[in-house]
């Protein structure tokens, strides 16, 4: 199911070069311009890295699966390479996908959350 979601949602964005996320709202923005939210710029690569970090974090620190299993679980598909690093001492996961890096941490009582 997770691989199917990746294939349907993220892969088309990767293949289009992120054109689906591009916005021309700033082209004629006047006084009504809205500042972008803080944090990393959303691209297909940061989205894929974020999904990988969050899912791997939940796998390791919530479900308590093995590191090897969770690294494979955090990889969206067999043909896509995501570098997943697990930090047991800091209870965090860092995922890198085509140069985009996102980190998720386990928070007691809340589970895993992506860092901004």
C-alpha positions as CSV (number, residue, x, y, z in Angstrom):
1,X,0.0,0.0,0.0
2,X,2.8,2.4,1.0
3,X,4.7,1.7,-2.2
4,X,1.5,2.2,-4.3
5,X,1.0,5.6,-2.6
6,X,4.6,6.6,-3.4
7,X,4.1,5.5,-7.0
8,X,0.9,7.4,-7.4
9,X,1.8,10.6,-5.4
10,X,5.5,11.2,-5.3
11,X,6.9,9.5,-8.4
12,X,4.9,11.7,-10.9
13,X,6.2,14.8,-9.1
14,X,9.8,13.5,-9.5
15,X,9.3,12.7,-13.1
16,X,7.8,16.2,-13.8
17,X,10.7,17.9,-12.1
18,X,8.3,19.3,-9.5
19,X,6.2,21.3,-12.0
20,X,3.1,20.2,-10.2
21,X,4.3,22.1,-7.1
22,X,5.4,25.2,-8.9
23,X,3.3,28.3,-8.3
24,X,3.2,31.6,-10.1
25,X,1.5,33.3,-7.1
26,X,4.5,35.6,-6.6
27,X,4.4,36.8,-10.2
28,X,1.8,39.5,-9.7
29,X,1.7,39.5,-5.9
30,X,0.8,42.9,-4.4
31,X,0.1,43.8,-0.8
32,X,-1.8,40.5,-0.4
33,X,1.3,38.4,-0.8
34,X,1.6,35.6,1.8
35,X,5.1,34.7,3.1
36,X,6.0,31.0,2.6
37,X,6.0,28.9,5.8
38,X,9.2,28.4,7.7
39,X,11.2,25.2,7.1
40,X,12.5,23.5,4.0
41,X,11.1,24.3,0.6
42,X,8.6,21.6,-0.5
43,X,10.0,19.8,-3.5
44,X,9.4,16.2,-4.5
45,X,12.7,15.4,-2.9
46,X,12.0,16.9,0.4
47,X,8.6,15.3,0.5
48,X,10.1,11.9,-0.2
49,X,12.8,12.4,2.4
50,X,10.2,13.6,4.9
51,X,8.0,10.6,4.4
52,X,10.9,8.3,4.7
53,X,12.2,9.9,7.9
54,X,8.7,9.9,9.6
55,X,7.8,6.3,8.6
56,X,11.3,5.0,9.6
57,X,11.1,6.8,12.9
58,X,7.7,5.3,13.8
59,X,9.0,1.9,12.7
60,X,12.1,2.1,15.0
61,X,10.8,4.0,18.1
62,X,7.0,3.3,18.2
63,X,6.7,-0.2,16.7
64,X,10.2,-1.3,17.9
65,X,11.2,-3.2,14.8
66,X,14.8,-3.9,13.8
67,X,17.0,-1.3,12.2
68,X,17.4,-3.4,9.0
69,X,13.6,-3.8,8.7
70,X,13.0,-0.1,9.3
71,X,15.6,1.1,6.8
72,X,13.9,-1.0,4.2
73,X,10.5,0.2,5.4
74,X,11.7,3.8,5.0
75,X,12.7,3.2,1.4
76,X,9.7,4.1,-0.8
77,X,10.4,1.6,-3.6
78,X,13.1,-0.9,-4.7
79,X,14.2,1.3,-7.6
80,X,14.6,4.5,-5.4
81,X,17.6,4.9,-3.1
82,X,17.0,6.7,0.2
83,X,19.8,7.0,2.8
84,X,18.3,6.4,6.2
85,X,20.5,7.0,9.3
86,X,19.2,5.9,12.7
87,X,20.3,7.7,15.9
88,X,19.2,5.6,18.9
89,X,20.8,7.9,21.5
90,X,19.0,11.0,20.2
91,X,15.9,9.0,19.2
92,X,16.0,10.4,15.7
93,X,16.1,9.4,12.0
94,X,17.7,11.3,9.2
95,X,16.7,10.5,5.6
96,X,18.4,11.8,2.5
97,X,16.9,11.6,-1.0
98,X,18.7,13.1,-3.9
99,X,20.4,15.7,-1.7
100,X,17.3,16.6,0.2
101,X,17.5,15.8,3.9
102,X,14.7,15.6,6.5
103,X,14.9,14.5,10.2
104,X,12.2,13.1,12.5
105,X,12.5,12.6,16.2
106,X,10.5,10.5,18.7
107,X,8.7,12.6,21.3
108,X,7.3,10.7,24.4
109,X,3.6,10.8,24.4
110,X,3.4,12.1,20.8
111,X,5.2,9.6,18.7
112,X,7.4,10.7,15.8
113,X,7.3,14.2,14.3
114,X,9.2,15.8,11.5
115,X,11.6,18.5,12.4
116,X,11.0,21.9,10.7
